[in-house]
Amino acid sequence: MKLGVHKLELQRGGKTLCRDFSAEFKTGQCWGVLGPNGAGKSTLLHCLAGLYPAQRGNVELNGQTLGTIPRRALARQLGILLQASVHGFPATVMETVLQGRHPHLRAWEWESESDRRLARTTLRRVGLETLVERRIDTLSGGEHQRMAIATLLTQDPSFMLLDEPVNHLDLHQQIRILEDLGTMSGTENKLVMMVLHDVNLTQRFCDHVILVHGDGEITAGPVAELMSSENLSRLYAHPMQSLPGPHGPIYVPG
């Protein structure tokens, strides 16, 4: 299964963020999205999810243009984690995470015990199994973020787009979440695409990378081919050098 973009052009605020970009993203792959602030990383992710219109070109899911797929059917296949989630009503962690099952339910259908088991499993994966009955307005920023990730995992789409998934997380939780997501792409045949700010986390946990330059240029390909001191120096307009590390090169400012 694949998500494809063809001759994509994206603009925002009069600025061209993406020009003539074509690529294919397949299940079983883990992609990192890198680029300077304001380059268009989130806009690209929103376009791939069908939330932001392209000025030119199109996005296809398994050969079908994204805009022709009914939203409920699309949500069974593709899910997105936004940078910030707004919850208008008080609820428990379990009630919130179960919202991930809504695309799979018929109108007025209640969640089944199978849905609840899946929700409990995903809460355990992100380390929130003891907070099932906690009200979400009592959670810390990091707990909110892990709950949002659990909601996406409970949705169980084949294509998962995550905008800064390790935002608000301490180092231990960052590694735990990224290890799980990186492994999931292969063991559960998911496409995982993550906007990240840390080039070394991208190097360690992703097998493919998208470099968003912010001037319309976007390049995509295997980490082993695109992650280099030269490419990263040009991407961030700052000298970068690589040092040997236990999981591959470590990139530091020059």
C-alpha positions as CSV (number, residue, x, y, z in Angstrom):
1,M,0.0,0.0,0.0
2,K,1.3,3.5,-0.8
3,L,0.7,7.2,-0.4
4,G,1.8,9.1,-3.5
5,V,2.3,12.7,-4.4
6,H,2.5,13.9,-8.0
7,K,4.0,17.3,-9.1
8,L,2.8,18.8,-5.8
9,E,3.0,22.6,-5.3
10,L,2.1,24.1,-1.9
11,Q,1.9,27.7,-0.9
12,R,1.2,29.5,2.3
13,G,1.0,33.2,3.0
14,G,2.2,33.9,-0.5
15,K,5.3,31.8,0.0
16,T,6.0,28.7,-2.1
17,L,6.9,25.8,0.2
18,C,6.9,23.0,-2.2
19,R,7.3,22.9,-6.0
20,D,6.9,20.1,-8.4
21,F,7.4,17.4,-5.7
22,S,6.7,13.8,-6.6
23,A,7.3,10.8,-4.3
24,E,5.9,7.5,-3.1
25,F,5.6,6.5,0.6
26,K,5.0,2.8,1.3
27,T,3.8,0.9,4.3
28,G,6.7,-0.8,6.0
29,Q,8.7,2.5,5.9
30,C,9.5,5.0,8.6
31,W,10.0,8.6,7.3
32,G,11.4,11.6,9.1
33,V,10.6,15.1,8.0
34,L,13.3,17.7,8.6
35,G,13.7,21.4,7.8
36,P,14.1,24.8,9.4
37,N,11.3,26.6,11.2
38,G,8.6,27.8,8.8
39,A,9.8,25.7,5.9
40,G,6.5,23.9,5.5
41,K,6.9,20.6,7.2
42,S,3.5,20.8,9.0
43,T,1.8,22.1,5.8
44,L,3.2,19.2,3.8
45,L,1.9,16.7,6.4
46,H,-1.5,18.4,6.5
47,C,-1.7,18.2,2.7
48,L,-0.9,14.5,2.8
49,A,-3.7,14.0,5.2
50,G,-6.2,15.9,3.0
51,L,-6.4,18.9,5.5
52,Y,-4.7,21.5,3.3
53,P,-5.3,21.9,-0.5
54,A,-2.4,21.8,-2.9
55,Q,-2.1,24.7,-5.4
56,R,-1.1,22.1,-8.0
57,G,-0.7,18.4,-8.3
58,N,-2.4,15.7,-6.2
59,V,-2.1,13.2,-3.4
60,E,-3.2,9.6,-4.0
61,L,-3.8,6.8,-1.5
62,N,-3.4,3.4,-3.1
63,G,-4.0,5.0,-6.5
64,Q,-7.1,6.9,-5.6
65,T,-7.1,10.7,-5.4
66,L,-7.4,11.7,-1.7
67,G,-10.3,14.1,-2.2
68,T,-12.5,11.4,-3.7
69,I,-12.3,9.1,-0.7
70,P,-15.1,9.6,1.9
71,R,-13.7,11.0,5.1
72,R,-14.8,8.1,7.3
73,A,-13.3,5.6,4.9
74,L,-10.1,7.7,4.7
75,A,-9.9,7.8,8.5
76,R,-9.9,4.0,8.6
77,Q,-6.7,4.0,6.5
78,L,-5.0,7.3,7.4
79,G,-4.5,9.2,10.6
80,I,-2.7,12.3,11.7
81,L,-1.3,13.5,15.0
82,L,-1.5,17.3,15.1
83,Q,0.9,19.5,17.1
84,A,-1.9,20.6,19.4
85,S,-5.1,18.9,20.4
86,V,-8.2,20.8,21.7
87,H,-10.6,19.0,23.9
88,G,-13.9,20.9,24.4
89,F,-15.4,18.7,27.1
90,P,-14.1,17.1,30.2
91,A,-13.4,13.4,29.7
92,T,-11.3,10.6,31.0
93,V,-8.2,9.3,29.3
94,M,-10.0,6.1,28.2
95,E,-12.9,8.0,26.8
96,T,-10.6,10.3,24.9
97,V,-8.4,7.4,23.5
98,L,-11.6,5.5,22.4
99,Q,-12.3,8.4,20.0
100,G,-9.8,6.7,17.8
101,R,-12.3,3.9,17.1
102,H,-15.0,6.3,15.8
103,P,-14.2,5.8,12.1
104,H,-14.7,2.1,12.5
105,L,-18.1,2.3,14.2
106,R,-21.5,2.7,12.6
107,A,-23.7,5.7,13.5
108,W,-24.8,5.5,17.1
109,E,-22.8,2.3,17.7
110,W,-21.1,2.0,21.0
111,E,-17.5,0.8,21.4
112,S,-17.1,-2.9,21.9
113,E,-15.0,-4.7,24.5
114,S,-12.6,-5.4,21.6
115,D,-12.3,-1.6,21.1
116,R,-11.6,-1.2,24.8
117,R,-8.9,-3.9,24.8
118,L,-7.2,-2.2,21.9
119,A,-7.3,1.2,23.8
120,R,-5.9,-0.4,26.9
121,T,-3.1,-2.0,24.8
122,T,-2.2,1.3,23.2
123,L,-2.2,3.1,26.6
124,R,0.2,0.5,27.9
125,R,2.4,1.1,24.9
126,V,2.8,4.8,25.8
127,G,3.0,4.2,29.5
128,L,-0.4,5.5,30.6
129,E,-2.0,2.3,31.6
130,T,-2.4,3.5,35.2
131,L,-4.2,6.7,34.1
132,V,-7.2,5.2,32.4
133,E,-9.8,6.9,34.6
134,R,-7.9,10.2,35.0
135,R,-9.6,13.4,33.8
136,I,-7.6,14.8,30.9
137,D,-7.6,18.3,32.4
138,T,-5.3,16.9,35.2
139,L,-2.6,15.6,32.8
140,S,0.8,17.1,32.3
141,G,1.9,18.3,28.8
142,G,3.8,15.1,28.2
143,E,0.9,12.9,29.4
144,H,-1.4,14.8,27.0
145,Q,1.1,14.1,24.2
146,R,1.3,10.4,24.9
147,M,-2.5,10.2,25.2
148,A,-2.8,11.8,21.7
149,I,-0.4,9.2,20.3
150,A,-2.4,6.4,22.0
151,T,-5.5,7.8,20.3
152,L,-3.9,7.6,16.9
153,L,-2.7,4.0,17.6
154,T,-6.2,3.1,18.7
155,Q,-7.5,4.4,15.4
156,D,-5.1,1.8,13.9
157,P,-4.6,3.3,10.4
158,S,-2.1,1.8,7.9
159,F,-0.8,5.3,7.2
160,M,0.3,7.4,10.3
161,L,1.4,11.0,10.0
162,L,2.7,12.6,13.2
163,D,3.6,16.2,13.6
164,E,6.3,16.5,16.3
165,P,5.3,13.3,18.2
166,V,8.0,13.8,20.9
167,N,7.0,17.4,21.7
168,H,6.8,17.8,25.5
169,L,8.3,14.4,26.2
170,D,11.4,13.8,28.3
171,L,14.4,12.0,26.9
172,H,13.3,8.5,28.2
173,Q,9.8,8.9,26.7
174,Q,11.2,10.2,23.4
175,I,13.3,7.1,22.9
176,R,10.5,4.8,24.1
177,I,7.9,6.3,21.7
178,L,10.3,6.6,18.7
179,E,11.5,3.0,19.1
180,D,8.0,1.8,19.2
181,L,6.9,3.8,16.1
182,G,10.1,2.9,14.2
183,T,9.6,-0.8,14.9
184,M,5.9,-0.6,14.2
185,S,6.5,0.4,10.6
186,G,8.1,-3.0,9.9
187,T,6.5,-5.4,12.3
188,E,2.9,-4.1,11.7
189,N,3.4,-3.0,8.1
190,K,2.6,0.7,8.7
191,L,3.7,3.8,7.0
192,V,5.0,6.1,9.8
193,M,5.9,9.7,8.8
194,M,7.1,12.0,11.6
195,V,8.0,15.7,11.6
196,L,11.1,15.9,13.9
197,H,13.5,18.6,14.9
198,D,16.4,16.4,16.1
199,V,18.5,15.2,13.2
200,N,20.1,12.5,15.3
201,L,16.7,11.0,16.3
202,T,15.8,10.9,12.6
203,Q,19.1,9.2,11.8
204,R,18.6,6.6,14.5
205,F,14.9,5.7,14.1
206,C,13.9,6.5,10.5
207,D,14.9,4.6,7.3
208,H,13.8,7.4,5.0
209,V,13.8,11.2,5.2
210,I,12.2,14.2,3.6
211,L,14.3,17.4,3.6
212,V,12.1,20.5,3.3
213,H,14.2,23.6,2.4
214,G,11.5,26.2,2.6
215,D,12.2,27.7,-0.8
216,G,10.1,25.2,-2.8
217,E,12.8,22.5,-2.8
218,I,12.0,19.2,-1.2
219,T,14.1,16.0,-1.5
220,A,13.1,12.6,-0.3
221,G,14.9,9.3,-0.1
222,P,16.7,6.8,2.1
223,V,18.4,8.1,5.2
224,A,21.6,6.4,4.1
225,E,21.6,8.5,0.9
226,L,20.4,11.9,2.1
227,M,21.6,12.3,5.6
228,S,25.0,13.9,5.4
229,S,26.9,16.8,6.8
230,E,26.8,18.6,3.5
231,N,23.0,18.2,3.0
232,L,22.2,19.1,6.6
233,S,24.5,22.2,6.5
234,R,22.6,23.4,3.4
235,L,19.2,22.5,4.9
236,Y,19.8,24.5,8.1
237,A,22.1,27.2,6.7
238,H,24.6,26.3,9.4
239,P,27.8,24.1,9.3
240,M,27.2,20.6,10.5
241,Q,29.8,17.8,11.0
242,S,29.4,14.1,11.7
243,L,31.0,12.1,14.5
244,P,30.9,8.3,14.9
245,G,28.2,7.1,17.3
246,P,26.8,3.8,18.5
247,H,23.8,3.9,16.2
248,G,25.5,5.5,13.2
249,P,26.7,9.1,12.6
250,I,26.0,11.8,15.1
251,Y,25.5,15.3,13.7
252,V,26.7,18.3,15.6
253,P,26.9,22.0,14.7
254,G,30.3,22.9,13.2
